[in-house]
């Protein structure tokens, strides 16, 4: 059970860090004036 909880915490931690990084990336793009939709295309 301990291993399961530890791996679960690691997964959520990675997801949270990815979400924060994506938010910062989107905010920086908006600040520069680049549309994220155009970038994805």
PDB file of N, CA, C, O and CB in Angstrom:
ATOM      1  N   UNK A   1       0.849  -1.211   0.000  1.00  0.00           N
ATOM      2  CA  UNK A   1       0.000   0.000   0.000  1.00  0.00           C
ATOM      3  C   UNK A   1       0.881   1.257   0.000  1.00  0.00           C
ATOM      4  O   UNK A   1       0.565   2.240  -0.670  1.00  0.00           O
ATOM      5  CB  UNK A   1      -0.959   0.008   1.244  1.00  0.00           C
ATOM      6  N   UNK A   2       1.975   1.220   0.746  1.00  0.00           N
ATOM      7  CA  UNK A   2       2.843   2.412   0.803  1.00  0.00           C
ATOM      8  C   UNK A   2       3.390   2.707  -0.596  1.00  0.00           C
ATOM      9  O   UNK A   2       3.407   3.859  -1.030  1.00  0.00           O
ATOM     10  CB  UNK A   2       4.021   2.204   1.821  1.00  0.00           C
ATOM     11  N   UNK A   3       3.835   1.665  -1.295  1.00  0.00           N
ATOM     12  CA  UNK A   3       4.377   1.880  -2.637  1.00  0.00           C
ATOM     13  C   UNK A   3       3.317   2.490  -3.544  1.00  0.00           C
ATOM     14  O   UNK A   3       3.609   3.379  -4.343  1.00  0.00           O
ATOM     15  CB  UNK A   3       4.895   0.556  -3.234  1.00  0.00           C
ATOM     16  N   UNK A   4       2.079   2.005  -3.415  1.00  0.00           N
ATOM     17  CA  UNK A   4       0.995   2.519  -4.268  1.00  0.00           C
ATOM     18  C   UNK A   4       0.788   4.012  -4.026  1.00  0.00           C
ATOM     19  O   UNK A   4       0.679   4.797  -4.968  1.00  0.00           O
ATOM     20  CB  UNK A   4      -0.324   1.747  -4.003  1.00  0.00           C
ATOM     21  N   UNK A   5       0.736   4.392  -2.747  1.00  0.00           N
ATOM     22  CA  UNK A   5       0.507   5.811  -2.429  1.00  0.00           C
ATOM     23  C   UNK A   5       1.686   6.656  -2.899  1.00  0.00           C
ATOM     24  O   UNK A   5       1.495   7.763  -3.403  1.00  0.00           O
ATOM     25  CB  UNK A   5       0.285   6.005  -0.907  1.00  0.00           C
ATOM     26  N   UNK A   6       2.897   6.144  -2.739  1.00  0.00           N
ATOM     27  CA  UNK A   6       4.073   6.911  -3.161  1.00  0.00           C
ATOM     28  C   UNK A   6       4.037   7.143  -4.666  1.00  0.00           C
ATOM     29  O   UNK A   6       4.259   8.262  -5.129  1.00  0.00           O
ATOM     30  CB  UNK A   6       5.376   6.181  -2.761  1.00  0.00           C
ATOM     31  N   UNK A   7       3.757   6.081  -5.438  1.00  0.00           N
ATOM     32  CA  UNK A   7       3.719   6.232  -6.891  1.00  0.00           C
ATOM     33  C   UNK A   7       2.588   7.179  -7.288  1.00  0.00           C
ATOM     34  O   UNK A   7       2.718   7.947  -8.242  1.00  0.00           O
ATOM     35  CB  UNK A   7       3.542   4.857  -7.580  1.00  0.00           C
ATOM     36  N   UNK A   8       1.469   7.118  -6.546  1.00  0.00           N
ATOM     37  CA  UNK A   8       0.340   7.996  -6.853  1.00  0.00           C
ATOM     38  C   UNK A   8       0.740   9.455  -6.626  1.00  0.00           C
ATOM     39  O   UNK A   8       0.418  10.327  -7.433  1.00  0.00           O
ATOM     40  CB  UNK A   8      -0.896   7.628  -5.986  1.00  0.00           C
ATOM     41  N   UNK A   9       1.447   9.713  -5.519  1.00  0.00           N
ATOM     42  CA  UNK A   9       1.895  11.081  -5.228  1.00  0.00           C
ATOM     43  C   UNK A   9       2.832  11.565  -6.322  1.00  0.00           C
ATOM     44  O   UNK A   9       2.747  12.718  -6.744  1.00  0.00           O
ATOM     45  CB  UNK A   9       2.597  11.152  -3.850  1.00  0.00           C
ATOM     46  N   UNK A  10       3.717  10.706  -6.782  1.00  0.00           N
ATOM     47  CA  UNK A  10       4.663  11.096  -7.834  1.00  0.00           C
ATOM     48  C   UNK A  10       3.896  11.444  -9.104  1.00  0.00           C
ATOM     49  O   UNK A  10       4.216  12.428  -9.771  1.00  0.00           O
ATOM     50  CB  UNK A  10       5.691   9.959  -8.110  1.00  0.00           C
ATOM     51  N   UNK A  11       2.887  10.644  -9.443  1.00  0.00           N
ATOM     52  CA  UNK A  11       2.115  10.913 -10.663  1.00  0.00           C
ATOM     53  C   UNK A  11       1.420  12.268 -10.566  1.00  0.00           C
ATOM     54  O   UNK A  11       1.519  13.080 -11.486  1.00  0.00           O
ATOM     55  CB  UNK A  11       1.073   9.797 -10.907  1.00  0.00           C
ATOM     56  N   UNK A  12       0.716  12.520  -9.455  1.00  0.00           N
ATOM     57  CA  UNK A  12       0.002  13.789  -9.309  1.00  0.00           C
ATOM     58  C   UNK A  12       0.998  14.937  -9.283  1.00  0.00           C
ATOM     59  O   UNK A  12       0.718  16.009  -9.818  1.00  0.00           O
ATOM     60  CB  UNK A  12      -0.863  13.793  -8.026  1.00  0.00           C
ATOM     61  N   UNK A  13       2.168  14.725  -8.662  1.00  0.00           N
ATOM     62  CA  UNK A  13       3.176  15.779  -8.617  1.00  0.00           C
ATOM     63  C   UNK A  13       3.641  16.132 -10.022  1.00  0.00           C
ATOM     64  O   UNK A  13       3.781  17.308 -10.358  1.00  0.00           O
ATOM     65  CB  UNK A  13       4.370  15.350  -7.753  1.00  0.00           C
ATOM     66  N   UNK A  14       3.881  15.102 -10.853  1.00  0.00           N
ATOM     67  CA  UNK A  14       4.313  15.357 -12.227  1.00  0.00           C
ATOM     68  C   UNK A  14       3.211  16.089 -12.989  1.00  0.00           C
ATOM     69  O   UNK A  14       3.485  17.035 -13.727  1.00  0.00           O
ATOM     70  CB  UNK A  14       4.682  14.033 -12.942  1.00  0.00           C
ATOM     71  N   UNK A  15       1.982  15.654 -12.813  1.00  0.00           N
ATOM     72  CA  UNK A  15       0.879  16.305 -13.526  1.00  0.00           C
ATOM     73  C   UNK A  15       0.755  17.761 -13.097  1.00  0.00           C
ATOM     74  O   UNK A  15       0.561  18.643 -13.933  1.00  0.00           O
ATOM     75  CB  UNK A  15      -0.449  15.561 -13.274  1.00  0.00           C
ATOM     76  N   UNK A  16       0.868  18.016 -11.792  1.00  0.00           N
ATOM     77  CA  UNK A  16       0.762  19.392 -11.298  1.00  0.00           C
ATOM     78  C   UNK A  16       1.875  20.250 -11.881  1.00  0.00           C
ATOM     79  O   UNK A  16       1.621  21.377 -12.306  1.00  0.00           O
ATOM     80  CB  UNK A  16       0.813  19.426  -9.757  1.00  0.00           C
ATOM     81  N   UNK A  17       3.110  19.739 -11.909  1.00  0.00           N
ATOM     82  CA  UNK A  17       4.224  20.521 -12.439  1.00  0.00           C
ATOM     83  C   UNK A  17       4.011  20.793 -13.923  1.00  0.00           C
ATOM     84  O   UNK A  17       4.324  21.885 -14.398  1.00  0.00           O
ATOM     85  CB  UNK A  17       5.563  19.789 -12.211  1.00  0.00           C
ATOM     86  N   UNK A  18       3.478  19.806 -14.672  1.00  0.00           N
ATOM     87  CA  UNK A  18       3.207  20.016 -16.096  1.00  0.00           C
ATOM     88  C   UNK A  18       2.146  21.091 -16.273  1.00  0.00           C
ATOM     89  O   UNK A  18       2.265  21.944 -17.152  1.00  0.00           O
ATOM     90  CB  UNK A  18       2.758  18.702 -16.769  1.00  0.00           C
ATOM     91  N   UNK A  19       1.103  21.053 -15.437  1.00  0.00           N
ATOM     92  CA  UNK A  19       0.023  22.033 -15.542  1.00  0.00           C
ATOM     93  C   UNK A  19       0.563  23.430 -15.261  1.00  0.00           C
ATOM     94  O   UNK A  19       0.241  24.379 -15.976  1.00  0.00           O
ATOM     95  CB  UNK A  19      -1.128  21.690 -14.565  1.00  0.00           C
ATOM     96  N   UNK A  20       1.384  23.559 -14.220  1.00  0.00           N
ATOM     97  CA  UNK A  20       1.955  24.871 -13.883  1.00  0.00           C
ATOM     98  C   UNK A  20       2.844  25.353 -15.023  1.00  0.00           C
ATOM     99  O   UNK A  20       2.777  26.520 -15.411  1.00  0.00           O
ATOM    100  CB  UNK A  20       2.765  24.802 -12.557  1.00  0.00           C
ATOM    101  N   UNK A  21       3.675  24.465 -15.563  1.00  0.00           N
ATOM    102  CA  UNK A  21       4.568  24.848 -16.660  1.00  0.00           C
ATOM    103  C   UNK A  21       3.752  25.292 -17.866  1.00  0.00           C
ATOM    104  O   UNK A  21       4.105  26.275 -18.518  1.00  0.00           O
ATOM    105  CB  UNK A  21       5.502  23.677 -17.045  1.00  0.00           C
ATOM    106  N   UNK A  22       2.657  24.579 -18.176  1.00  0.00           N
ATOM    107  CA  UNK A  22       1.808  24.942 -19.318  1.00  0.00           C
ATOM    108  C   UNK A  22       1.163  26.300 -19.092  1.00  0.00           C
ATOM    109  O   UNK A  22       1.091  27.112 -20.015  1.00  0.00           O
ATOM    110  CB  UNK A  22       0.724  23.873 -19.552  1.00  0.00           C
ATOM    111  N   UNK A  23       0.684  26.561 -17.858  1.00  0.00           N
ATOM    112  CA  UNK A  23       0.059  27.859 -17.563  1.00  0.00           C
ATOM    113  C   UNK A  23       1.069  28.978 -17.738  1.00  0.00           C
ATOM    114  O   UNK A  23       0.756  30.010 -18.332  1.00  0.00           O
ATOM    115  CB  UNK A  23      -0.517  27.881 -16.130  1.00  0.00           C
ATOM    116  N   UNK A  24       2.283  28.784 -17.222  1.00  0.00           N
ATOM    117  CA  UNK A  24       3.325  29.812 -17.362  1.00  0.00           C
ATOM    118  C   UNK A  24       3.627  30.018 -18.842  1.00  0.00           C
ATOM    119  O   UNK A  24       3.803  31.152 -19.289  1.00  0.00           O
ATOM    120  CB  UNK A  24       4.623  29.411 -16.585  1.00  0.00           C
ATOM    121  N   UNK A  25       3.690  28.915 -19.613  1.00  0.00           N
ATOM    122  CA  UNK A  25       3.977  29.000 -21.049  1.00  0.00           C
ATOM    123  C   UNK A  25       2.897  29.797 -21.763  1.00  0.00           C
ATOM    124  O   UNK A  25       3.202  30.657 -22.589  1.00  0.00           O
ATOM    125  CB  UNK A  25       4.091  27.595 -21.666  1.00  0.00           C
ATOM    126  N   UNK A  26       1.639  29.516 -21.450  1.00  0.00           N
ATOM    127  CA  UNK A  26       0.528  30.226 -22.098  1.00  0.00           C
ATOM    128  C   UNK A  26       0.561  31.702 -21.713  1.00  0.00           C
ATOM    129  O   UNK A  26       0.388  32.574 -22.565  1.00  0.00           O
ATOM    130  CB  UNK A  26      -0.837  29.595 -21.704  1.00  0.00           C
ATOM    131  N   UNK A  27       0.785  31.982 -20.425  1.00  0.00           N
ATOM    132  CA  UNK A  27       0.830  33.379 -19.976  1.00  0.00           C
ATOM    133  C   UNK A  27       1.969  34.117 -20.669  1.00  0.00           C
ATOM    134  O   UNK A  27       1.787  35.254 -21.106  1.00  0.00           O
ATOM    135  CB  UNK A  27       0.998  33.458 -18.438  1.00  0.00           C
ATOM    136  N   UNK A  28       3.143  33.490 -20.779  1.00  0.00           N
ATOM    137  CA  UNK A  28       4.282  34.144 -21.422  1.00  0.00           C
ATOM    138  C   UNK A  28       3.970  34.398 -22.895  1.00  0.00           C
ATOM    139  O   UNK A  28       4.343  35.443 -23.428  1.00  0.00           O
ATOM    140  CB  UNK A  28       5.563  33.284 -21.278  1.00  0.00           C
ATOM    141  N   UNK A  29       3.295  33.462 -23.560  1.00  0.00           N
ATOM    142  CA  UNK A  29       2.934  33.646 -24.970  1.00  0.00           C
ATOM    143  C   UNK A  29       1.978  34.824 -25.109  1.00  0.00           C
ATOM    144  O   UNK A  29       2.136  35.655 -26.003  1.00  0.00           O
ATOM    145  CB  UNK A  29       2.293  32.356 -25.551  1.00  0.00           C
ATOM    146  N   UNK A  30       0.986  34.897 -24.224  1.00  0.00           N
ATOM    147  CA  UNK A  30       0.027  36.003 -24.292  1.00  0.00           C
ATOM    148  C   UNK A  30       0.741  37.324 -24.034  1.00  0.00           C
ATOM    149  O   UNK A  30       0.429  38.337 -24.660  1.00  0.00           O
ATOM    150  CB  UNK A  30      -1.121  35.802 -23.272  1.00  0.00           C
ATOM    151  N   UNK A  31       1.697  37.310 -23.112  1.00  0.00           N
ATOM    152  CA  UNK A  31       2.431  38.521 -22.780  1.00  0.00           C
ATOM    153  C   UNK A  31       3.200  39.006 -24.012  1.00  0.00           C
ATOM    154  O   UNK A  31       3.227  40.201 -24.307  1.00  0.00           O
ATOM    155  CB  UNK A  31       3.395  38.271 -21.590  1.00  0.00           C
ATOM    156  N   UNK A  32       3.821  38.069 -24.723  1.00  0.00           N
ATOM    157  CA  UNK A  32       4.595  38.421 -25.915  1.00  0.00           C
ATOM    158  C   UNK A  32       3.654  38.802 -27.053  1.00  0.00           C
ATOM    159  O   UNK A  32       4.040  39.538 -27.961  1.00  0.00           O
ATOM    160  CB  UNK A  32       5.513  37.247 -26.342  1.00  0.00           C
ATOM    161  N   UNK A  33       2.415  38.299 -27.006  1.00  0.00           N
ATOM    162  CA  UNK A  33       1.442  38.635 -28.044  1.00  0.00           C
ATOM    163  C   UNK A  33       1.306  37.532 -29.073  1.00  0.00           C
ATOM    164  O   UNK A  33       0.767  37.762 -30.155  1.00  0.00           O
ATOM    165  CB  UNK A  33       1.831  39.925 -28.730  1.00  0.00           C
ATOM    166  N   UNK A  34       1.786  36.328 -28.756  1.00  0.00           N
ATOM    167  CA  UNK A  34       1.672  35.200 -29.690  1.00  0.00           C
ATOM    168  C   UNK A  34       0.443  34.381 -29.318  1.00  0.00           C
ATOM    169  O   UNK A  34       0.251  34.051 -28.147  1.00  0.00           O
ATOM    170  CB  UNK A  34       2.962  34.308 -29.668  1.00  0.00           C
ATOM    171  N   UNK A  35      -0.382  34.052 -30.290  1.00  0.00           N
ATOM    172  CA  UNK A  35      -1.563  33.241 -30.016  1.00  0.00           C
ATOM    173  C   UNK A  35      -1.153  31.781 -29.901  1.00  0.00           C
ATOM    174  O   UNK A  35      -0.472  31.259 -30.784  1.00  0.00           O
ATOM    175  CB  UNK A  35      -2.634  33.426 -31.122  1.00  0.00           C
ATOM    176  N   UNK A  36      -1.562  31.109 -28.814  1.00  0.00           N
ATOM    177  CA  UNK A  36      -1.213  29.707 -28.635  1.00  0.00           C
ATOM    178  C   UNK A  36      -1.865  28.857 -29.722  1.00  0.00           C
ATOM    179  O   UNK A  36      -1.293  27.853 -30.146  1.00  0.00           O
ATOM    180  CB  UNK A  36      -1.638  29.218 -27.241  1.00  0.00           C
ATOM    181  N   UNK A  37      -3.045  29.245 -30.172  1.00  0.00           N
ATOM    182  CA  UNK A  37      -3.719  28.467 -31.215  1.00  0.00           C
ATOM    183  C   UNK A  37      -2.896  28.489 -32.494  1.00  0.00           C
ATOM    184  O   UNK A  37      -2.733  27.451 -33.135  1.00  0.00           O
ATOM    185  CB  UNK A  37      -5.140  29.015 -31.480  1.00  0.00           C
ATOM    186  N   UNK A  38      -2.375  29.650 -32.881  1.00  0.00           N
ATOM    187  CA  UNK A  38      -1.546  29.741 -34.075  1.00  0.00           C
ATOM    188  C   UNK A  38      -0.293  28.895 -33.900  1.00  0.00           C
ATOM    189  O   UNK A  38       0.156  28.244 -34.843  1.00  0.00           O
ATOM    190  CB  UNK A  38      -1.174  31.207 -34.374  1.00  0.00           C
ATOM    191  N   UNK A  39       0.277  28.903 -32.684  1.00  0.00           N
ATOM    192  CA  UNK A  39       1.500  28.143 -32.430  1.00  0.00           C
ATOM    193  C   UNK A  39       1.228  26.647 -32.579  1.00  0.00           C
ATOM    194  O   UNK A  39       2.043  25.921 -33.149  1.00  0.00           O
ATOM    195  CB  UNK A  39       2.053  28.455 -31.020  1.00  0.00           C
ATOM    196  N   UNK A  40       0.082  26.184 -32.067  1.00  0.00           N
ATOM    197  CA  UNK A  40      -0.253  24.759 -32.146  1.00  0.00           C
ATOM    198  C   UNK A  40      -0.434  24.351 -33.604  1.00  0.00           C
ATOM    199  O   UNK A  40      -0.004  23.268 -34.004  1.00  0.00           O
ATOM    200  CB  UNK A  40      -1.537  24.447 -31.332  1.00  0.00           C
ATOM    201  N   UNK A  41      -1.066  25.207 -34.398  1.00  0.00           N
ATOM    202  CA  UNK A  41      -1.249  24.894 -35.810  1.00  0.00           C
ATOM    203  C   UNK A  41       0.099  24.836 -36.503  1.00  0.00           C
ATOM    204  O   UNK A  41       0.165  24.585 -37.707  1.00  0.00           O
ATOM    205  CB  UNK A  41      -2.160  25.933 -36.490  1.00  0.00           C
TER     206      UNK A  41
END
